[in-house]
Amino acid sequence: MRRQRLIPWIFYLNLTLIAALLGYKVYLNFFEQNFAANHAVQVEEIEALLDNKTRYRFAVLGNINNSVGIFERKIVPLLNDGDYDFVVSAGNAVSSGGEDKYRALFGTLSRLDMPYLLTFGPHEESRIGGFRFYDHFGPYHFSFAAGNTRFTFLDSTGTTGYGWQQRWLDELLASSHAANHFVFSAYPLYPVDYSGLLRLDDDYLFPDSLRRAFTRLMEDAGVDAVFSSELALFDRQTHNGTDYVVTGGAGGLVLNRGRSRYHFVAVEVDGERVTIEEKPLDIGQHPFWRTVEGLWFFIYSLFYVGYLNFILLVAVFVTVAIWLYRRFFTEPDYYPDFDIDPDADDGTPLRTAMFTNNYLPFIGGVPISIERLKRGLDALGHPVMVVAPRYGSQPATGEDEVLRLRSLLPLGKHQEFRLANIFSPRMLSRVRAFAPTLIHVHHPFWIGRAGQLLGRLLGVPVIYTYHTRLEHYAHYVPLPGPLFRNFISHALVKRFANGCDAVIVPTSSVEEYLRIIGVKKPIFVQPTGIEYERFAQVDPEAVTALRERHGLDGKRVLVSISRLSQEKNVDFLLDGLRLLHDDGEHDAHLLLVGKGHDRHRLEARIDALELTEHVTLAGSVPPAEIPLYCHAAELFVFASRSETQGMVVLEAMAAGLPVVVIRSSGIEDIVSQGSNGYKTAPDPQAWSRAVAELLGDADKRRRMGRQAANFAAAHRIEHFARSVLRAYRYALAVKRKRDRRHRSTGSSR
C-alpha cells in the first residue's frame, strides 16, 4: 500500500520536471542575456579606470575551469571585497570550449564588481571553442594601453600563427613607451618543477622552438611580468629582470598540499614599482559537491549545445511519464477474456490471406506447413490466398489463389531465400480484391511485416505463426553473429508478435519461450498437421525397389530428412555414425534425404570419417516419395536443434518408425522418452548408444514404432485446420468486441 501511494507522487514529480525543463528553455531563449565582443566593453572600462592613474591593483587567476563551488562562491567574494580594480584570467577559464561552458562562465564573471579580461588558452580553444571565444570576447591575441601600462595577450595555443605573433610582438614592444608592461600567455615560457603533481604529459610549455625568441623579445624590452596558467600550482621565476609567474589554482583540480593549492595573484603597481604577491586560500570543496557541480554543468550543457539535445532530454522524461502512467495507472488484466467463445461458428466462411517469405517449390518446413493448412482450410470451405516470392522463371499467375511477388535479390550467404518485391501495387490491389476476413503471417519480417501492415490498413485481425528459431540462422544474416543471435532475433520476434492479434506455436516449449521474451498476446499451441495416411500406408513393392536402387539390401538403415545446412547439425549424425561403426556391433547405414549448400562440405567430411560406404546422400526427393524412404529404414534419426516443431519427426512416426533425436525446443513435446523414441543430450556417445539399443532389440523397436504411429495419428491435417480456425475465430471475436467498445466510447462523447 505504501508503494502504491508513492507511485502517483513519482508520476506527478516527473510531470513537474517536464514543465520545469520547458519553462527553463523558454527562459534561456527569451530572457537570458546574450553577449558578443565583450572584451571591447571590458577594455574601455579598464582604460577609464586607469586614466591619469599611476597607482592601481589587479588580480591574476588561472585555471578557473568553470568552477562554481570554489571560484564563484569563494574567490569572487574575496575579489569584490579586496579593493582590486580589475581581474585577468591567465587562461583555462572554462573547462572546455563548448557554448554551454562559455555561457556559464559569463554568468559567473557577471558576479564580479569590476572589469575582467580573458587569456585564450587550451581549454578555450578545445571543442572548436576558438570560434565561440572570438564571437563572445574578441581576438585571440591583442594589446592595449591603459594609464602608464601596456597589457598584451598572446595566443600560445598556436591557433594564430606563431611567426605572425612574433613579428607583431616585436613591432609592438619596439614602439611602446609605457612605464610598465604585462604579458599574458596560457602556456608558460620557462620549464617549471612540478614533481609530485598529477600530470598525464609534459606538454605544458610554449613551443620549445619558439620560446627563446619570445622570451628574448620580452626581456630585451623590459617587460615587467609574464603570467601563465597551465599548471595547478604557483611558481615565480625571474630571467633578465622579467618575472615569469605561473598561477593555476582558481577553481580547477588541485591537490591541496604543498605548492598545489587554491590561490590567485595580486599585482600592485605604483608608478614604475611593481609588486607581485601570491594569495593562498585556505579553502576546499568536498568531493560530493564537486560531483553535483559536474552534474549540473552536464544538464546545463544540454540546453546550449542545441535544440536536439533539449528535445531528446524532454522526450526521455515524456517517455518515462507515459511508462509510469501505463505501468501504474492502467489496470492490468492477466486473465483471458472468458466472454470470448473461440468455438462459436456462425457458418460464415473465413477468407484468409497468408503471407510468407518462402513457399513451394522451395522445400522446407514452413512452406509444407502452409500448403497443408491451405489445403485443410480449403477442404473445410474457407478460402485461402497465399502471398509468396516467385522463384526463377516461375510465372506470376497460373496457381489458384497464390500471388507470386517478383524476387528482387537472393537472401542469405548461399541464396536459399528470395527477397520479394513487397512494394508492388499489384499486391495491395489483389489482397483488397480478395477481401480477407483476416491475415495470417508466417515470418516476423519482410513479407510477414507487409502482411501485418496490410492487416492494419484493412482493419482485419493479424495472426502470426512462430515457425522458426531465428537465433539459429545468424549465419545467414550480414550482421555480427552474437548481436543477431543474442539480441536482435529475440527482440524482433517479441515486437512483431505483440503487434499481432494472436500467435500460433507448434509446441508448449515454444509458447514458454515466447512468454519468457515478453510476448503478451494470446498464444495457441497447435502442431502442424501431417498427411498421416500417406505415411502410414505405402506400397511394399515400391519400398523394395527403392532399397535396391540405393543398394540398401541387407543393411540396417537409419533415415534422416533435413536440409543440408549448418543449422540442421548433420555433422553430429556423422560423428554418431562413426562411433556406431567403431563399436562394431551394428552395420548401420545412414540414408540422408535433402539438399543444401553444405552438400560438398559434408561429402568431404564423410570421406574424412571413412563413412563413404555407410552414408547415402539421396538429395532432393519428390514429396510423394518421402514415405517410401521412411519405410525403407528401421529408425528415424534427427540432430537439428533449430526446430520449433520437428514435422519430419512426426511424419516418420506416422510411418511407424521410432525416433532418436537430440533434446531441443521443437522436439521435446512430441518425443516421449522410451515410448515413441529416445531423446539424448547433444553428445554423440549418448546418441549412438540409444541407436544401438534400438537396433539390437527388435521387440522394443516394433513396440515403440506402434506407439509412435498412434501418437502421430492425432496430428492429421483435418485436426490441424480445425484448431487453427479456432484461433482465427478467437481473434475475430476479440476484434469485434474491441470495435464495439470503441464505438460505444465514441458515441458517449
HELIX and SHEET records of a PDB file:
HELIX    1   1 ARG A    2  PHE A   30  1                                  29    
HELIX    2   2 ASN A   38  LEU A   50  1                                  13    
HELIX    3   3 VAL A   68  ILE A   75  3                                   8    
HELIX    4   4 VAL A   76  ASN A   80  1                                   5    
HELIX    5   5 GLU A   99  LEU A  109  1                                  11    
HELIX    6   6 PRO A  122  GLU A  125  1                                   4    
HELIX    7   7 GLY A  129  HIS A  136  1                                   8    
HELIX    8   8 TYR A  162  SER A  175  1                                  14    
HELIX    9   9 ASP A  208  ALA A  221  1                                  14    
HELIX   10  10 PRO A  287  TYR A  304  1                                  18    
HELIX   11  11 TYR A  307  PHE A  328  1                                  22    
HELIX   12  12 GLY A  365  ALA A  379  1                                  15    
HELIX   13  13 PRO A  425  PHE A  434  1                                  10    
HELIX   14  14 ILE A  447  LEU A  458  1                                  12    
HELIX   15  15 LEU A  470  TYR A  476  5                                   7    
HELIX   16  16 GLY A  481  LEU A  483  1                                   3    
HELIX   17  17 PHE A  484  ILE A  488  3                                   5    
HELIX   18  18 SER A  489  ASN A  498  1                                  10    
HELIX   19  19 SER A  508  ILE A  517  1                                  10    
HELIX   20  20 TYR A  532  ALA A  536  1                                   5    
HELIX   21  21 PRO A  540  ARG A  549  1                                  10    
HELIX   22  22 GLN A  566  LYS A  568  5                                   3    
HELIX   23  23 VAL A  570  ASP A  583  1                                  14    
HELIX   24  24 ARG A  599  ALA A  608  1                                  10    
HELIX   25  25 THR A  612  HIS A  614  5                                   3    
HELIX   26  26 PRO A  623  GLU A  625  5                                   3    
HELIX   27  27 ILE A  626  HIS A  631  1                                   6    
HELIX   28  28 MET A  647  ALA A  654  1                                   8    
HELIX   29  29 PRO A  684  LEU A  695  1                                  12    
HELIX   30  30 ALA A  698  ALA A  713  1                                  16    
HELIX   31  31 ILE A  717  SER A  748  1                                  32    
SHEET    1   A 5 TYR A 116  LEU A 118  0                                        
SHEET    2   A 5 PHE A  86  SER A  89  1                                        
SHEET    3   A 5 ARG A  55  LEU A  61  1                                        
SHEET    4   A 5 HIS A 263  ASP A 270 -1                                        
SHEET    5   A 5 ARG A 273  PRO A 280 -1                                        
SHEET    1   B 6 PHE A 142  ALA A 146  0                                        
SHEET    2   B 6 THR A 149  PHE A 153 -1                                        
SHEET    3   B 6 ASN A 180  PHE A 184  1                                        
SHEET    4   B 6 ALA A 225  SER A 228  1                                        
SHEET    5   B 6 THR A 242  THR A 247  1                                        
SHEET    6   B 6 PHE A 234  HIS A 239 -1                                        
SHEET    1   C 7 VAL A 402  LEU A 405  0                                        
SHEET    2   C 7 VAL A 384  PRO A 389  1                                        
SHEET    3   C 7 THR A 352  PHE A 355  1                                        
SHEET    4   C 7 LEU A 438  VAL A 441  1                                        
SHEET    5   C 7 VAL A 462  THR A 465  1                                        
SHEET    6   C 7 ALA A 502  VAL A 505  1                                        
SHEET    7   C 7 ILE A 523  VAL A 525  1                                        
SHEET    1   D 2 SER A 407  LEU A 411  0                                        
SHEET    2   D 2 PHE A 417  ALA A 420 -1                                        
SHEET    1   E 6 VAL A 615  GLY A 619  0                                        
SHEET    2   E 6 ALA A 588  VAL A 593  1                                        
SHEET    3   E 6 ARG A 556  ILE A 561  1                                        
SHEET    4   E 6 LEU A 635  PHE A 638  1                                        
SHEET    5   E 6 VAL A 659  ILE A 662  1                                        
SHEET    6   E 6 GLY A 677  THR A 680  1                                        
END                                                                             
